[in-house]
Amino acid sequence: MSCIDALYIFDSFSTTPLLQYEWRRVSTPPDVLISAYNSSPTPRSSLLHIPTTSPPTLLFNITHNNLIFLSPVTSEVEPLLVLEFLHKVVDVLEDYFSTPLLPGKIEGNYEVVAQLLAEMCDDGYPFTTEPNALRDLVVPPSLMGKIFGSVTGLPNTHLSSNVASSSNSNSLSAVPWRRSNVRHTNNELYVDIIEVVTATIAPSGRPLWARASGTVAMTSKISGVPDLLLTLSGAGGGYGRTMNTIKFPVFHPCVRITRWKERPGELSFVPPDGKFVLASYEVDLLPNPTFSTSSSKSPQLHLPVAVEIKKSLGEYGSEFEVRVMTNPLPGGQNNNSSPSSPFPRAIGNRGPGSPAFGGSSNNPAVEDVTITIPLAPRIKTLVNTKTSRGEWHYEKGTVSWKIPMSGGANAAAGMATFRTGIALKAPYDESSDEETDEEDGEDAVSDSGDYGDGSKPVFPKVTTKKKEEAQDARLQRRKAKMEAMMPRSILVGFVVKGWLASGVKVDSLQVVHGKGLVEGVKPYKGVKYATKAGGVEIRC
Amino acid sequence: MESLARISNMLETARDLTLEAAQSASAAGRRKDLLGLGPKALTVQETRKLLNSRMDREVLEGLKRVMESLFRGSDCSEFFPDVIKNVASPILEIKKLVYIYLLRYAESEPDLALLSINTIQKSLTDQNPLIRAMAIRVMSGIRVPVISQIVALAIKKCVTDMSPYVRKSAALAIPKCYRLDPGTLGLLTENLGTLLGDKSCFVVGAAVMAFLEVCPEKLDLVHKHYKGLCKMLVEMDEWGQLAVVNLLTIYARKCFPQVKHHGKEGMYVMDPDLELFLEKCKLLLHSRNSAVITSIAKAFHHLSPPNSTTYLVHITGPLVSLLRCPPDIAHMSLINIVSISLSHPSLFASYATHFLIQPSLEPSHLWKLKMEMQTLMFPYLKKPLRSLILTELEYFAKGWDKELVRESVRAIGRCAQTESAAGRERVAKRCLGVLLRLVTEDSAVGGAVVVAESLTVIRHIIQSYAARKQRGGEEYANMVVIKLARALDTTMHPQARASIIWLVGEFAGGGNGGMGNIAADTLRILAKGFADESESVRGMIVLLAAKVYVAYLNRRKERREKEKAARGSGDEGSGEEDDDDEEDEELSTHPIPLLYTYLLHLLSRYDTSYDLRDRARLYRSLLSDPQSTQLASLLLQAPKPAPEARSPSERVLKDGWVVGSASLALGVLEGEAGGGNGGVRGYVGLPVWVRKGEEVGREAREVGEVVIGRVGDTGGIVRGTGVAGGVEAVKAVNGNGSGGTGGGKEEPKSLEDWLASEGSSGDDESEEEEEEDGEEEDEEGDDEEEDDEEEDKDKEEEEEEEEEEDEEEDASGDEKTSMLPRSSS
């Protein structure tokens, strides 16, 4: 049976562990592990096999905010168990020390971390991992500071035993995921739905596939044991529609699945206290994929940012241009702040560390537009680069270009261009500069001319590149070479607040039954949406 | 599911994060400054003083210091006596920290540690369940073998504790105790039996974990709890679910005979008890824990009847949805998906677009697996999707990234092998078209890689075509060869040229009909530029010349025999001399012998490479003697077996790793290494199905069915999940809901109430401290830990087919084929 031997946390800049915690006897010291980790090729697999130790070690690793979490295992184990556990550890630490998790927070709270880790895993088996349950068992640092921070030593005993008794009597609260005796002076409920859009768009502008993966995060600060009902609906509204739109839902254990199955879209649950992820789902943004190339009506995909690429420009065909426009977002979502909406827009009034959305504007605004252009490794520098807006820099073979989006979703203001030429490395450089050279003599190939005659490009090109009848074969060859060096894809990044790509909406959020909640108290409710581009790739 | 940490990263803007980082950094600095208590600022004496202080606050401060250096990895054993002194502290925090310290150092200071045992033992009777639980955990965790009996007794006591939390801790103490002293097994299994039948699902989950470690073979203990476990499955926490699914998967293999098909339509009869388990598993499909999803996939994959996907179809969606998890989890899930689809390739066909890749965003180990999925499911896709995948692969084959280029060309080759009857030719033609374009266009930056890889793949395809010999396969192969021969004019890369020449020799040299002329013609053209070619190409040209010449000789012989036969009917024995004269004349005038002579006797004879000269000499002597023509043609025209490009992970399937295991993951990650052939240390495959008639009777599982759904136990909130018990529970909750507003009648008894009412009686019970009876009843099972079923893996068969083929080719004198670009794997 599987078990986790130890956990080591490293700062990614040093090789001495920030924290080492062993549940079982470990024979391999952490410095061996970190050096094995550092010497493994990137991108790293989350499971590394170190055969040189005795016994051979499986090293599981995840990184979070420059922190490296390593967990060695020496016998057969389910990899996902260890990885899930590591993610849980990160979650819990963030829950205790607030986001972002920084080395300093661990260093300042070793005693809390120690208690947490002792509680989360016993003898290598995950024990109590639910953040709320842990709150009952381990006193958060702020509270501990209050108790022991006082100068007088005497009343401590009294106070702490108080805390101890209050926590221990409820150590197993009736609901495993909700801590006991929750009391809040302000009762609040916030729903944040975040969708991450991934898509690939062919050079013709036809989306090949597009998906949004959504996550429903909640912050619940309600006294007692409330029973909540959250109703989601798809773009068209209505339950049937929801089920069609939302695919592969995954729920927090608190959600009653029968209810969802009977009436899709309804999430009935007793929430944990504080921040948690209630559910996640996936939406296919191209609901009826017709992949035949002949199809005249290509599926519609509404992205807030449109990109146009022109390649092989200039005298030698060595330049390219990227043009970015913001699209007006499809309507329907905008009215979520209209009076008919069940929620007043939540403005402000949220503690530090809570998401700060542009709640006041009715129009969803596109922000943080970033264009990333991976370039061929043989490109040395960019020449004659011009941008109409924003700033760019070229590093490690990729151009990243940030476009400020002032003026909201104003289409006219949202236009920006980037044009640059490329300069190649000298041919003799190339063999030495390329990482893995298994074949020799490739310059012979890349120099051969006659590119592409008689061959059809697979994707219809956006730009109609006309081959001039060039007399100079060298120019021709040079152009062909440049053509091969043109960017092949562009990544678009953006964040839109107040808009969901899938059109999923929160219809209502009700406290169905609140045990322990004072009669007549209406919790303050707020809903926020955000869409983020996770990987929108535009081929060219 | 996305973890909360990642979500909050998404929510906060980058600016906020940096701001807070800066703040916390400065705050940390300030705090250290103010207190003057940097980790190094405190001497050992000062720390000791703090630890020995009477003030709890100072003790705690001292413990903090110790913890700090402990977790940074420095040795703190010098504080042992000072820390242990505080073991009796009434303050929970101090107690906990002392316990953590104790667990770390007890082994090195067993005598001192023993001094604390008494105090800990007293804590076992504390009225606070938290303290009781901590006590049992720490007692079992102290690795001092002397106390094993005391621990065993403590476990026995805690197994009947009022608090589920204590019972859960006791369950996990069992494996620790077992490791301490295997002699206690008898007592421990008894306790395990009790815990497996516990009413609280949290306890049961932990008990199953312990069971799997201590005595996984004692399935007798499980029989009567089987149904209870199935029913409780939904209610447990995720780790418990994981353990139970693992246990019941083993159980099912050992206790239910394998389900066989009856009749054609996949009808089968499944034991209702097994069905119960699998049905309950279905309820977990919405779990947020990827490990749970995977363990269900494992259960479905290894327990469903052969070739049946009745259950597997339910798991596909959830498995695919794991791909939206963080990359590490997505990676592990992909490995499992690949291993499942190796045996059920059509299963994931409806999710094809989920496996399209974005190499600029994904790490290579992710897109490689996705690409493999594309090719695996390729034969089962509809036409538009197939063409989409091919287009994608072609796009990537033109990229800069060598690895990507190589993988995508290989993937195209695998797609070309599609065996589905409909459109097979079309697919292969399309693939060949794509590859030919890649070879001839020669534009890609990946240049050499593309060409080399494509030609290998083309060779594979042509060879399998030619081998098929039906529906014009051979003709088509010839057509491709002609195209390739034409491409020689433009292809510059020596390796590519060499490959093409080999192909021409192999498929056009056979000399049936007009094809012989192609090879001869190619040879003629190549002979002109012989001196300018690179060595590898020259070698191939010489080989081509030999092949063409052999073909010519054979043709001539045939003709001669025909003539002879024709003539023989008329007049025998005479005219042989005439023939020979004719022959000689032909040999000196026919272009093929002329070319051959020119190449082998002139050009290669004075070549700079002695290897080439040697080889030319070999062919010359072989072919000079008409007697050995037959031998020569055997040598040069030996039929080559059609190679098959295997899916990269296919060998994993043969090894039969269990889905979801680390051994499987390593097998996919590292190919051959795979953590050794026996898998990762401690890997035990699933047991083979019990034979029909040897299984345990159904009655065994009927006894002692656990009644669950008793709302009182869990305190009134039960997740409605459609279980029979669950439905009742939901009703109860609903009733409770309406009742709550009406004045709270019939409140379910919550744990607080339980504790309030029973706390005192628990105290009384726990007085019986030293029971010395259980000590003798052990000694039965020492070495039962492992029953390794070592699966013999036929190592010999694992060599790639390609290698065999190469050997053959080498044997047949085609030395140069090995220079056809092969994978560097």
Interface residues (C-beta under 8 A of the other chain):
Chain A: M1 C3 T16 P17 L18 L19 Q20 Y21 E22 R25 P30 P43 R44 S45 S46 L47 H49 P51 P55 P56 L58 N61 I62 H64 N65 V73 T74 S75 E76 V77 E78 P79 L80 L81 L83 E84 H87 K88 V90 D91 E94 D95 S98 T99 P100 L101 L102 G104 K105 E107 G108 Y110 E111 V113 A114 Q115 A118 D122 D123 Y125 P126 F127 T129 E130 L137 V139 M144 F148 G153 N156 T157 S160 S161 V163 A164 S165 S167 N168 S169 N170 S171 L172 S173 A174 V175 P176 S180 D192 I194 V196 T198 T200 L208 W209 R211 S213 T215 A217 V225 D227 K247 F248 P249 V250 F251 H252 P253 C254 V255 R256 I257 T258 R259 W260 K261 V270 K275 F276 V277 A279 S280 E282 P289 T290 F291 S292 T293 G353 S354 P355 A356 P374 A376 P377 R378 T436 E438 E439 G441 E442 A444 V445 S446 S448 D450 Y451 G452 S455 V458 F459 A480 E483 A484 M485 R488 S489 L491 V512 H513 K515 A530 K532 G535 E537 R539
Chain B: M1 E2 S3 L4 A5 I7 S8 N9 M10 L11 E12 T13 D16 L17 E20 A21 S24 A25 A27 A28 R31 M55 D56 R57 E58 L60 E61 L63 K64 M67 E68 L70 F71 R72 G73 P90 I91 L92 E93 K96 L97 Y99 I100 R104 N128 P129 L130 I131 R137 S140 G141 R143 S163 P164 Y165 K168 S169 L172 P175 K176 F202 A206 M209 L212 E213 P216 D237 E238 W239 L242 A243 N246 L283 H286 S287 R288 N289 S290 A291 T294 S295 G317 P318 V320 S321 R324 P326 P327 D328 I329 H331 M332 S333 T353 H354 L356 Q358 S360 L361 P363 S364 H365 K383 P384 L385 S387 L388 T391 E392 E394 Y395 K398 G399 W400 K402 E403 R437 T440 E441 D442 S443 A444 V445 G447 A448 V449 V451 A452 T490 M492 H493 P494 Q495 G660 S661 A662 S663 A665 L666 L669 E670 A673 G675 G676 G679 V680 R681 G682 Y683 V684 T714 G715 G716 I717 R719 G720 T721 G722 G726 V727 V730 G737 G740 T741 S750 L751 E752 L755 S824
